Amino acid sequence: MRPRKLLALAIAPLIALPVIFSSAQDTPEADPPVAIRAFTNATIYPVSSPRIEGGTLVVQGDTILAVGPAGQVEIPDGAERIDASGKTIIPGLICTHSHIGQVAGGDSSSPIQPEVRVLDSVDVRDTSIDKARAGGVTTVNLMSGSGHLLSGQTIYLKLRKGNTIDDLSIKLPDGSLAYGVKMANGTNSIRDNGPFPGTRGKSAALVRQKFIDAQAYLKKRNEVDPEKPFERDLALETLADILEGKRTVHHHTHRHDDILTVLRLKEEFGFKVILHHVSEAWKVADEIAAAKVPCSIIFLDSPGGKLEARDFEWRNGAELEKRGVLTAFHTDDPINDSRWFLRNAAVGVRAGMSREKALEALTLAGAKMLDLEESIGSLDAGKQADFVVLSGDPFSIYTRVLETHIEGQQVFDLDDPTDRLFAEGGYGAGHNREASGCCFYR
């Protein structure tokens, strides 16, 4: 064989190799299969449908694949089977009113501060969030305090494990953040001097004037030429969003006369509002029902709180249920520890609420108030896999939260020593860091 031919034969494999390698590199790697888990033999409360004994919950990745009685749910081949005999599974708990994460809103410069964002003040590494997970809480509406007529924008969060607020924030379909606006009336926002109101009448007048200003701003914004610059006002912009129905008002109120003031403002300006606390809701339950306004209530809000809550009644939930008012519970954490959130519903049942509506008030009702019912609040196929595994009946004082799952990821496990510390308290449970120095706290 001639030398030139031998050389060609030797070079040929080297020429082909890059082609082979390039082909391998260009072929995308197949995505790993999404893990499927099946929780079997459990008592399941879907909330949107009756209780299931010996039920099966199938989760694929971050989504509920199926839920139903054993024998009626097909478990895919290769799914991890988890025997939940003797355990109870409920949807993730939704707290419509919380202050975990060291939130801080408006300051003392003005009684109305719509431009302030809780988003800019949440510490997602604060251990109060770990404690909420230990209580089965999966979604929260974080808001600032009620010392203002309007203390700023709230933020809706999933209590996922994360390092930044962006890791926990809930996004709307258009990519914007999900949030509401915190308002209040009654004694909290009344001051003796300064820019704050000194009476209930003045409080309502200040709010009314601000919404009138927002109406004018909204009209101007809608008429402006999009090609020309428009001078934005962050405060009025937020109120304009409320007037357009883009944001929900979460309104702290206790006394029956204060409740009626909120209903008048709602009627006058047409905004969407959720009444929070409503200690005296039982006095004006018919008026609340006629206005078709939901209520987020709390137990153990009195005594020890404020004088205007002295007529608080445990039967609030029952009276609202009788009239068909959409009712949710909240913790107001740290007023009520998130770890005992289930107890709110248990007290509600003791005072006359049905078990069905009490459990709904911890889950689906809250999802509706946050406009998130399409994705969370009940155990239905296609919804996000937010659920809690309990040791027994949801309303028993002996029942414990064993596991909390958010979007298919386990974020609390009572068998984990670190998680158990958050669930049971003890030294270190409330501290982000520990040290032996005399002046070191956080």
N, C-alpha and C positions, 0 to 999 in steps of 0.2 A: 504494500500500500504506500502511496506517495506521502511524503512528509506533510504537504499542504492539506491533504485530505484528513490526515491524522489530527492536525491542528484544528481543523474545522469541527471534527467530532468532539474534541476536548472542550472547545469553547461553547458548543451548542447547549449543554446542560446549564452553564453559567448564565447564558442569555435567558433561558426559560425560568430560572429560579425567581427573579424579581417579579415576573408575571404571576407565578404561583403565590408568592408572598402577598402581592398587592391584592389579589383576589380574596385571600383570607382576611386581610385587614378591612376590605370594603364591605364584607358581610357583617351586618349588625348582629350583635349577640342577642339571643332571645331573652326577653324579660323573664325573670324567675316567676314561677307560678305564685299566684296570690294565695296565702295561707287561708285555709278554711277550718273553722273550729265549730264543733257541735256540742252545746251544753244540753245534756239529756236528763230525763227523770226529775226535772225541777217543777216547783210550783211557780207559774209565770203569770204576772199581771201585765198584760199589754197596755192597759188603761183605755185604749180605743175599742177594746172588746172584752168580754168576760174573762175571768180567771181561768187558767188552764192547769189542771192537775196532771202530773206526770208529763209535762210538756217538753218540747225541744226548741232550742234557739240556735239557729245556724248563722254564723257570722263569716263573711268573706272579706278579708281585708278590713276596710273601715265602714263596711255596709252590712246591714242585716239582710241576709239572703232569704231566710224563711223563719216562721214561728208558728207553732201549733201543737196539737196533741201528738203523742207518740203514735206512729203508724200512719199519720197523715202528712208527715214532713219527710221528704226524701233527703237523706244525708249523702252528699256526693262521695264517690270513691276517693280514698286518700285523705279524707277529713280527719282532723284530730278530734277524738271523742272524749269529752270531759263529763264524768258522772257527777251530776249535781243533786243526787238523791238527798232529801231532807232539807234542801236549800230553796230559797225564794229568789226569783229574778224580777226586778222592776226597772222601768226606764231610769236613766240618769236624772237626778234631782236638779231642778232649775230654781235658783234663788233670784227673784226679781228685784231685790233691794239689798245690797251688801256694801260693806266698806272695807273688805279685806284688801291686802296689797298696799297698805299705807297711803290710800288715796287722799288727795287734797285738792280742793277747788278754789272758789272765790276767796278773796281777802277782805279786809275791812274798808276798802276804798269806795265801795258802792253796794247797794242792796240787790242790784240786778246786773249780772255779769254773764250773758249768754256766750261770750267769746271764749270763756275759759274751758279748757279741755281736760278731763280726767286722764285722758290718754297720756298727757305729758307728766303725770305724777304717780303712775302705778309702779310699784316694785314687785315684779313677777317672781322674784326669788324670796319674797317674804314668807315666813313659815305659816302665816295665817292662811295662805293658799294651800299648803300641804294639809293643814287641819281640815279645810273645807273638803278636799278630796277624801280624807278619812271619814267624812260624814256622808259620802255618796253624792256630793254636789259636783256636777259636771259643767254647768253653765251658770254664769252670774251676770247680773246687771250691776256694774260697779258705779257708784255715784258718790258725789261729795256730800257734805252735811247740809242740814236744813236751817242754818243760821242766816240764810239769805232768801229773799223772795224768789230769786233765780240764781243758783250757784254754779251753773255751767252745764256742759255736755257730759253725759254719762258714757260708758263704753260697755259693750256686750262681749264677754269673753268665754271661750271654752278653756277649762282648766287643764289644758294639755301640759306635758312636761316641756319646758322651753326656757331659753335664756333671755329673751327680749319680749316686749309687749307685742311685737309683730307675730311672734310664735303662737300667741294665745288669742289674738284678735279674730273676730268673726267678720268675714267679708260678705257684702251683698253681691248679687249677680253682676252688677255693673263694676265691681271691684272696689267700691267705696266701703268705708268702715260702717259697721252696724252700731248705732248708738241712739240714745234718747236725750231728753233735757230734764234736769232736775229743778223743780219748783217747790215752794213751801209757803204756808201761811200759818197764822196762829202766833203763839208767844215767842217761838224761837227767833223770828226775824224782827221782833219789835225791840227797839232800843230807846233809851231816854234822850239821846241827842245824836248829832251828826247826820250823815246822809240817810240813815236808816229810818223807817217809819216808827212813829210812836204809838199808833193805834191800828186796829184792824181795818177801819175805814180808810186810813191813809195807805195802808198796805195794798188794798185793792185798787185804789186810785193810781198808785205808781205803776202797777202792773198794767192796768187798762191803758194808760198813756203810752207805755212802751209798745204795746201791741198796735196802737193807733199809728205810732211812728213807723212801725214795721209795715203796716199796710201801705203807707205812702212810699216807703222804700221799695216794696215789692212792685208797686205800680210803676215806679220809675225804672226799676230793673227790667221789667217786661217790655217797656217802651223804648229802651235805649237801642241805638244802632249797634249791632254786634261788631261792626267794623271800627267803632270809636271806643276809646278807653272809658271805662266806667269806674268811678271811685267807690271801692268796696268799703263797707262798714261791717266788720266781723260780728258785732253784736246784733245789728239789725238783720244781717244775713241769716243768722241762726233762727231768729224769730220769724223771718220770712219763710224759711223751710218748714217751720211749725204750721204756719198759716196755709201752706200749700199741701200739708199732709205728709210731708217727707219724714218728719220726726215726731215721735210720741212724747208727750209731757208726762213725766212721772212726778205726781204731786203729793208731797207730804201734807197731811191734814188730819186733825183729830176731832175737834168739837163739831156738833151737828151744824152750827151756824157757819163755821169755816168750810165745811163740806158743801153747803149750799152756795157759798160764795164761789167756789171753784166751778160748780155746775152752771152758775150764771155766766161766768167768764167763758166757759166752754161753749155755751149757747150763743153768746154775743160774737165770739171770734171764730167759732167753728173748728177749733183744734181738737185733735185726738188726745184723750187724757186717761191715765190710770190713777185711781185714788189709792194712796198708800197710807197704811196704819188704820185710818178711819175708826178710831176707838168708839165713836158714837154712831157708827153706821146703823146699828139696830134702831136708833131713833128716827132715821130718815131713809130706811131701806126702800120704801115705796118710791121716794123721789129719785134715789139712785137707780132703781130698776127702770123707772120711766125715762130717765136720761140715757139708758143703755150704756152706762159707764162701768167698766170692770173695776174690781177692788183687789188690791194686794194687802193682805192682812197679816197680823202678827199676834202671837200670844205672849204672855209674861211681859207686856209692855208697861205694866203698872201693877203695884205701886213702885215707888223708887225712881220714877221717871219725871213726869211733869204734872202739874195740877190739872191741865186740860185733858189728861188721860184718866182722870179719876173715875169716870163713868164707863170705862172700858168693860165690855162684857164678853165672856167666853162664847156666848151664843151668837156672836157676830156672824161666823161662818154659816151656821144653821139658818139664821134669818135671811142671809143673802142667797143661800141655796134655795130656800122656799120660793124666792121671787125670781129665780132664774138668772141671777147676776153672775157673770163669769168671775170666779174668785180664785185667787192664788194665795199661797203663803210666802212669807219671806223671813229672813233671819235678822236683818239689820245688823249683822255681825260687825262689831263685837257686842251689841246689845243682847242678842241670842247667839251662842256659840254654834257655828255651822255643823259641828259634830252631832248636835242634837236636833237637827232640822226635822227629822221624822217625828219627833215628839210634838211638833206643832200640829200635825195632822191628827195624831192620837188624841190630843186635847180637844181638837175640833170634833172628833167622833164622840167623845165623852159628852160634849155639850150639845149634841144633836145632829151633827152632819152625818150624811151617809158615808160608808167606807169608800164607795166608788168616787164620790165627789171630793173626799178628803185626799185620796191618792192622786186624783186628777189635779188638785190644787197644788201639789208638789211637783207636777210634771207638765202635762199637756196644757193646762191653763196658763202657766208661766210662759210656755213656748208661744202661745197665741198672743200674749201681751207683748212679747218681743218680736212678733211677726216672723217667728222661726218655726211654726208648726209643720211646715212642709218637710223639714229635715230632722227635727228632734221632738221629744215630748212623749212619744209612745213607741212601743215595740212593734213596728210594722215593716214588712219587706220593702226594701228600697230606702229606708231611712238610715241615718248615720247610727253606727253601733255604739251608742251611749247607754250603758246599763250598769246596774248595781247588783251584786250577789249578796244576799242577806242570809243570816243563820236561821231565820224563822219568819213569823208573821210581821209585816211592816209596822204594825201599830203596837206590838208587844214591847214592854219595857226591857225584856230580856233579850231582844233581838239585837244582833250586832252587824255592822257593815263588815263583810269579809273581803270584798273586792270591789273596786271601782274601775270601769273601763270607759275610755273616751275614744270614739272613732276606731274601735277595735283594739286599742292599745291599753294595757293594764297600767293604771297610774297609782293604784293603791292596793296593797296586799297585807292583810292583817298578820300573816305569817312572817312577813319581813320585819326584822327587829327595828329598823329605822322607821318604817311606816307605823308599826305598833306604838312607837314612842309618840308620834303625832296623834294617834288615836286615843291614847290613854293619859297623856300628859306626863308629868314627872320632869325632873331636872333636864334642861336642854331642849325640851319640846317647843318652847317658845322663843328660842334664840337662833338667829342665823349662824352665829359663830360663838365659840366659847374660848376663853383664855383665863389665865390665872391672875392677870393684872388687876389692881384694885379699881381702876377707872375704865374698864373695858366692858361695854355692853353690846354695842352693835356696830 
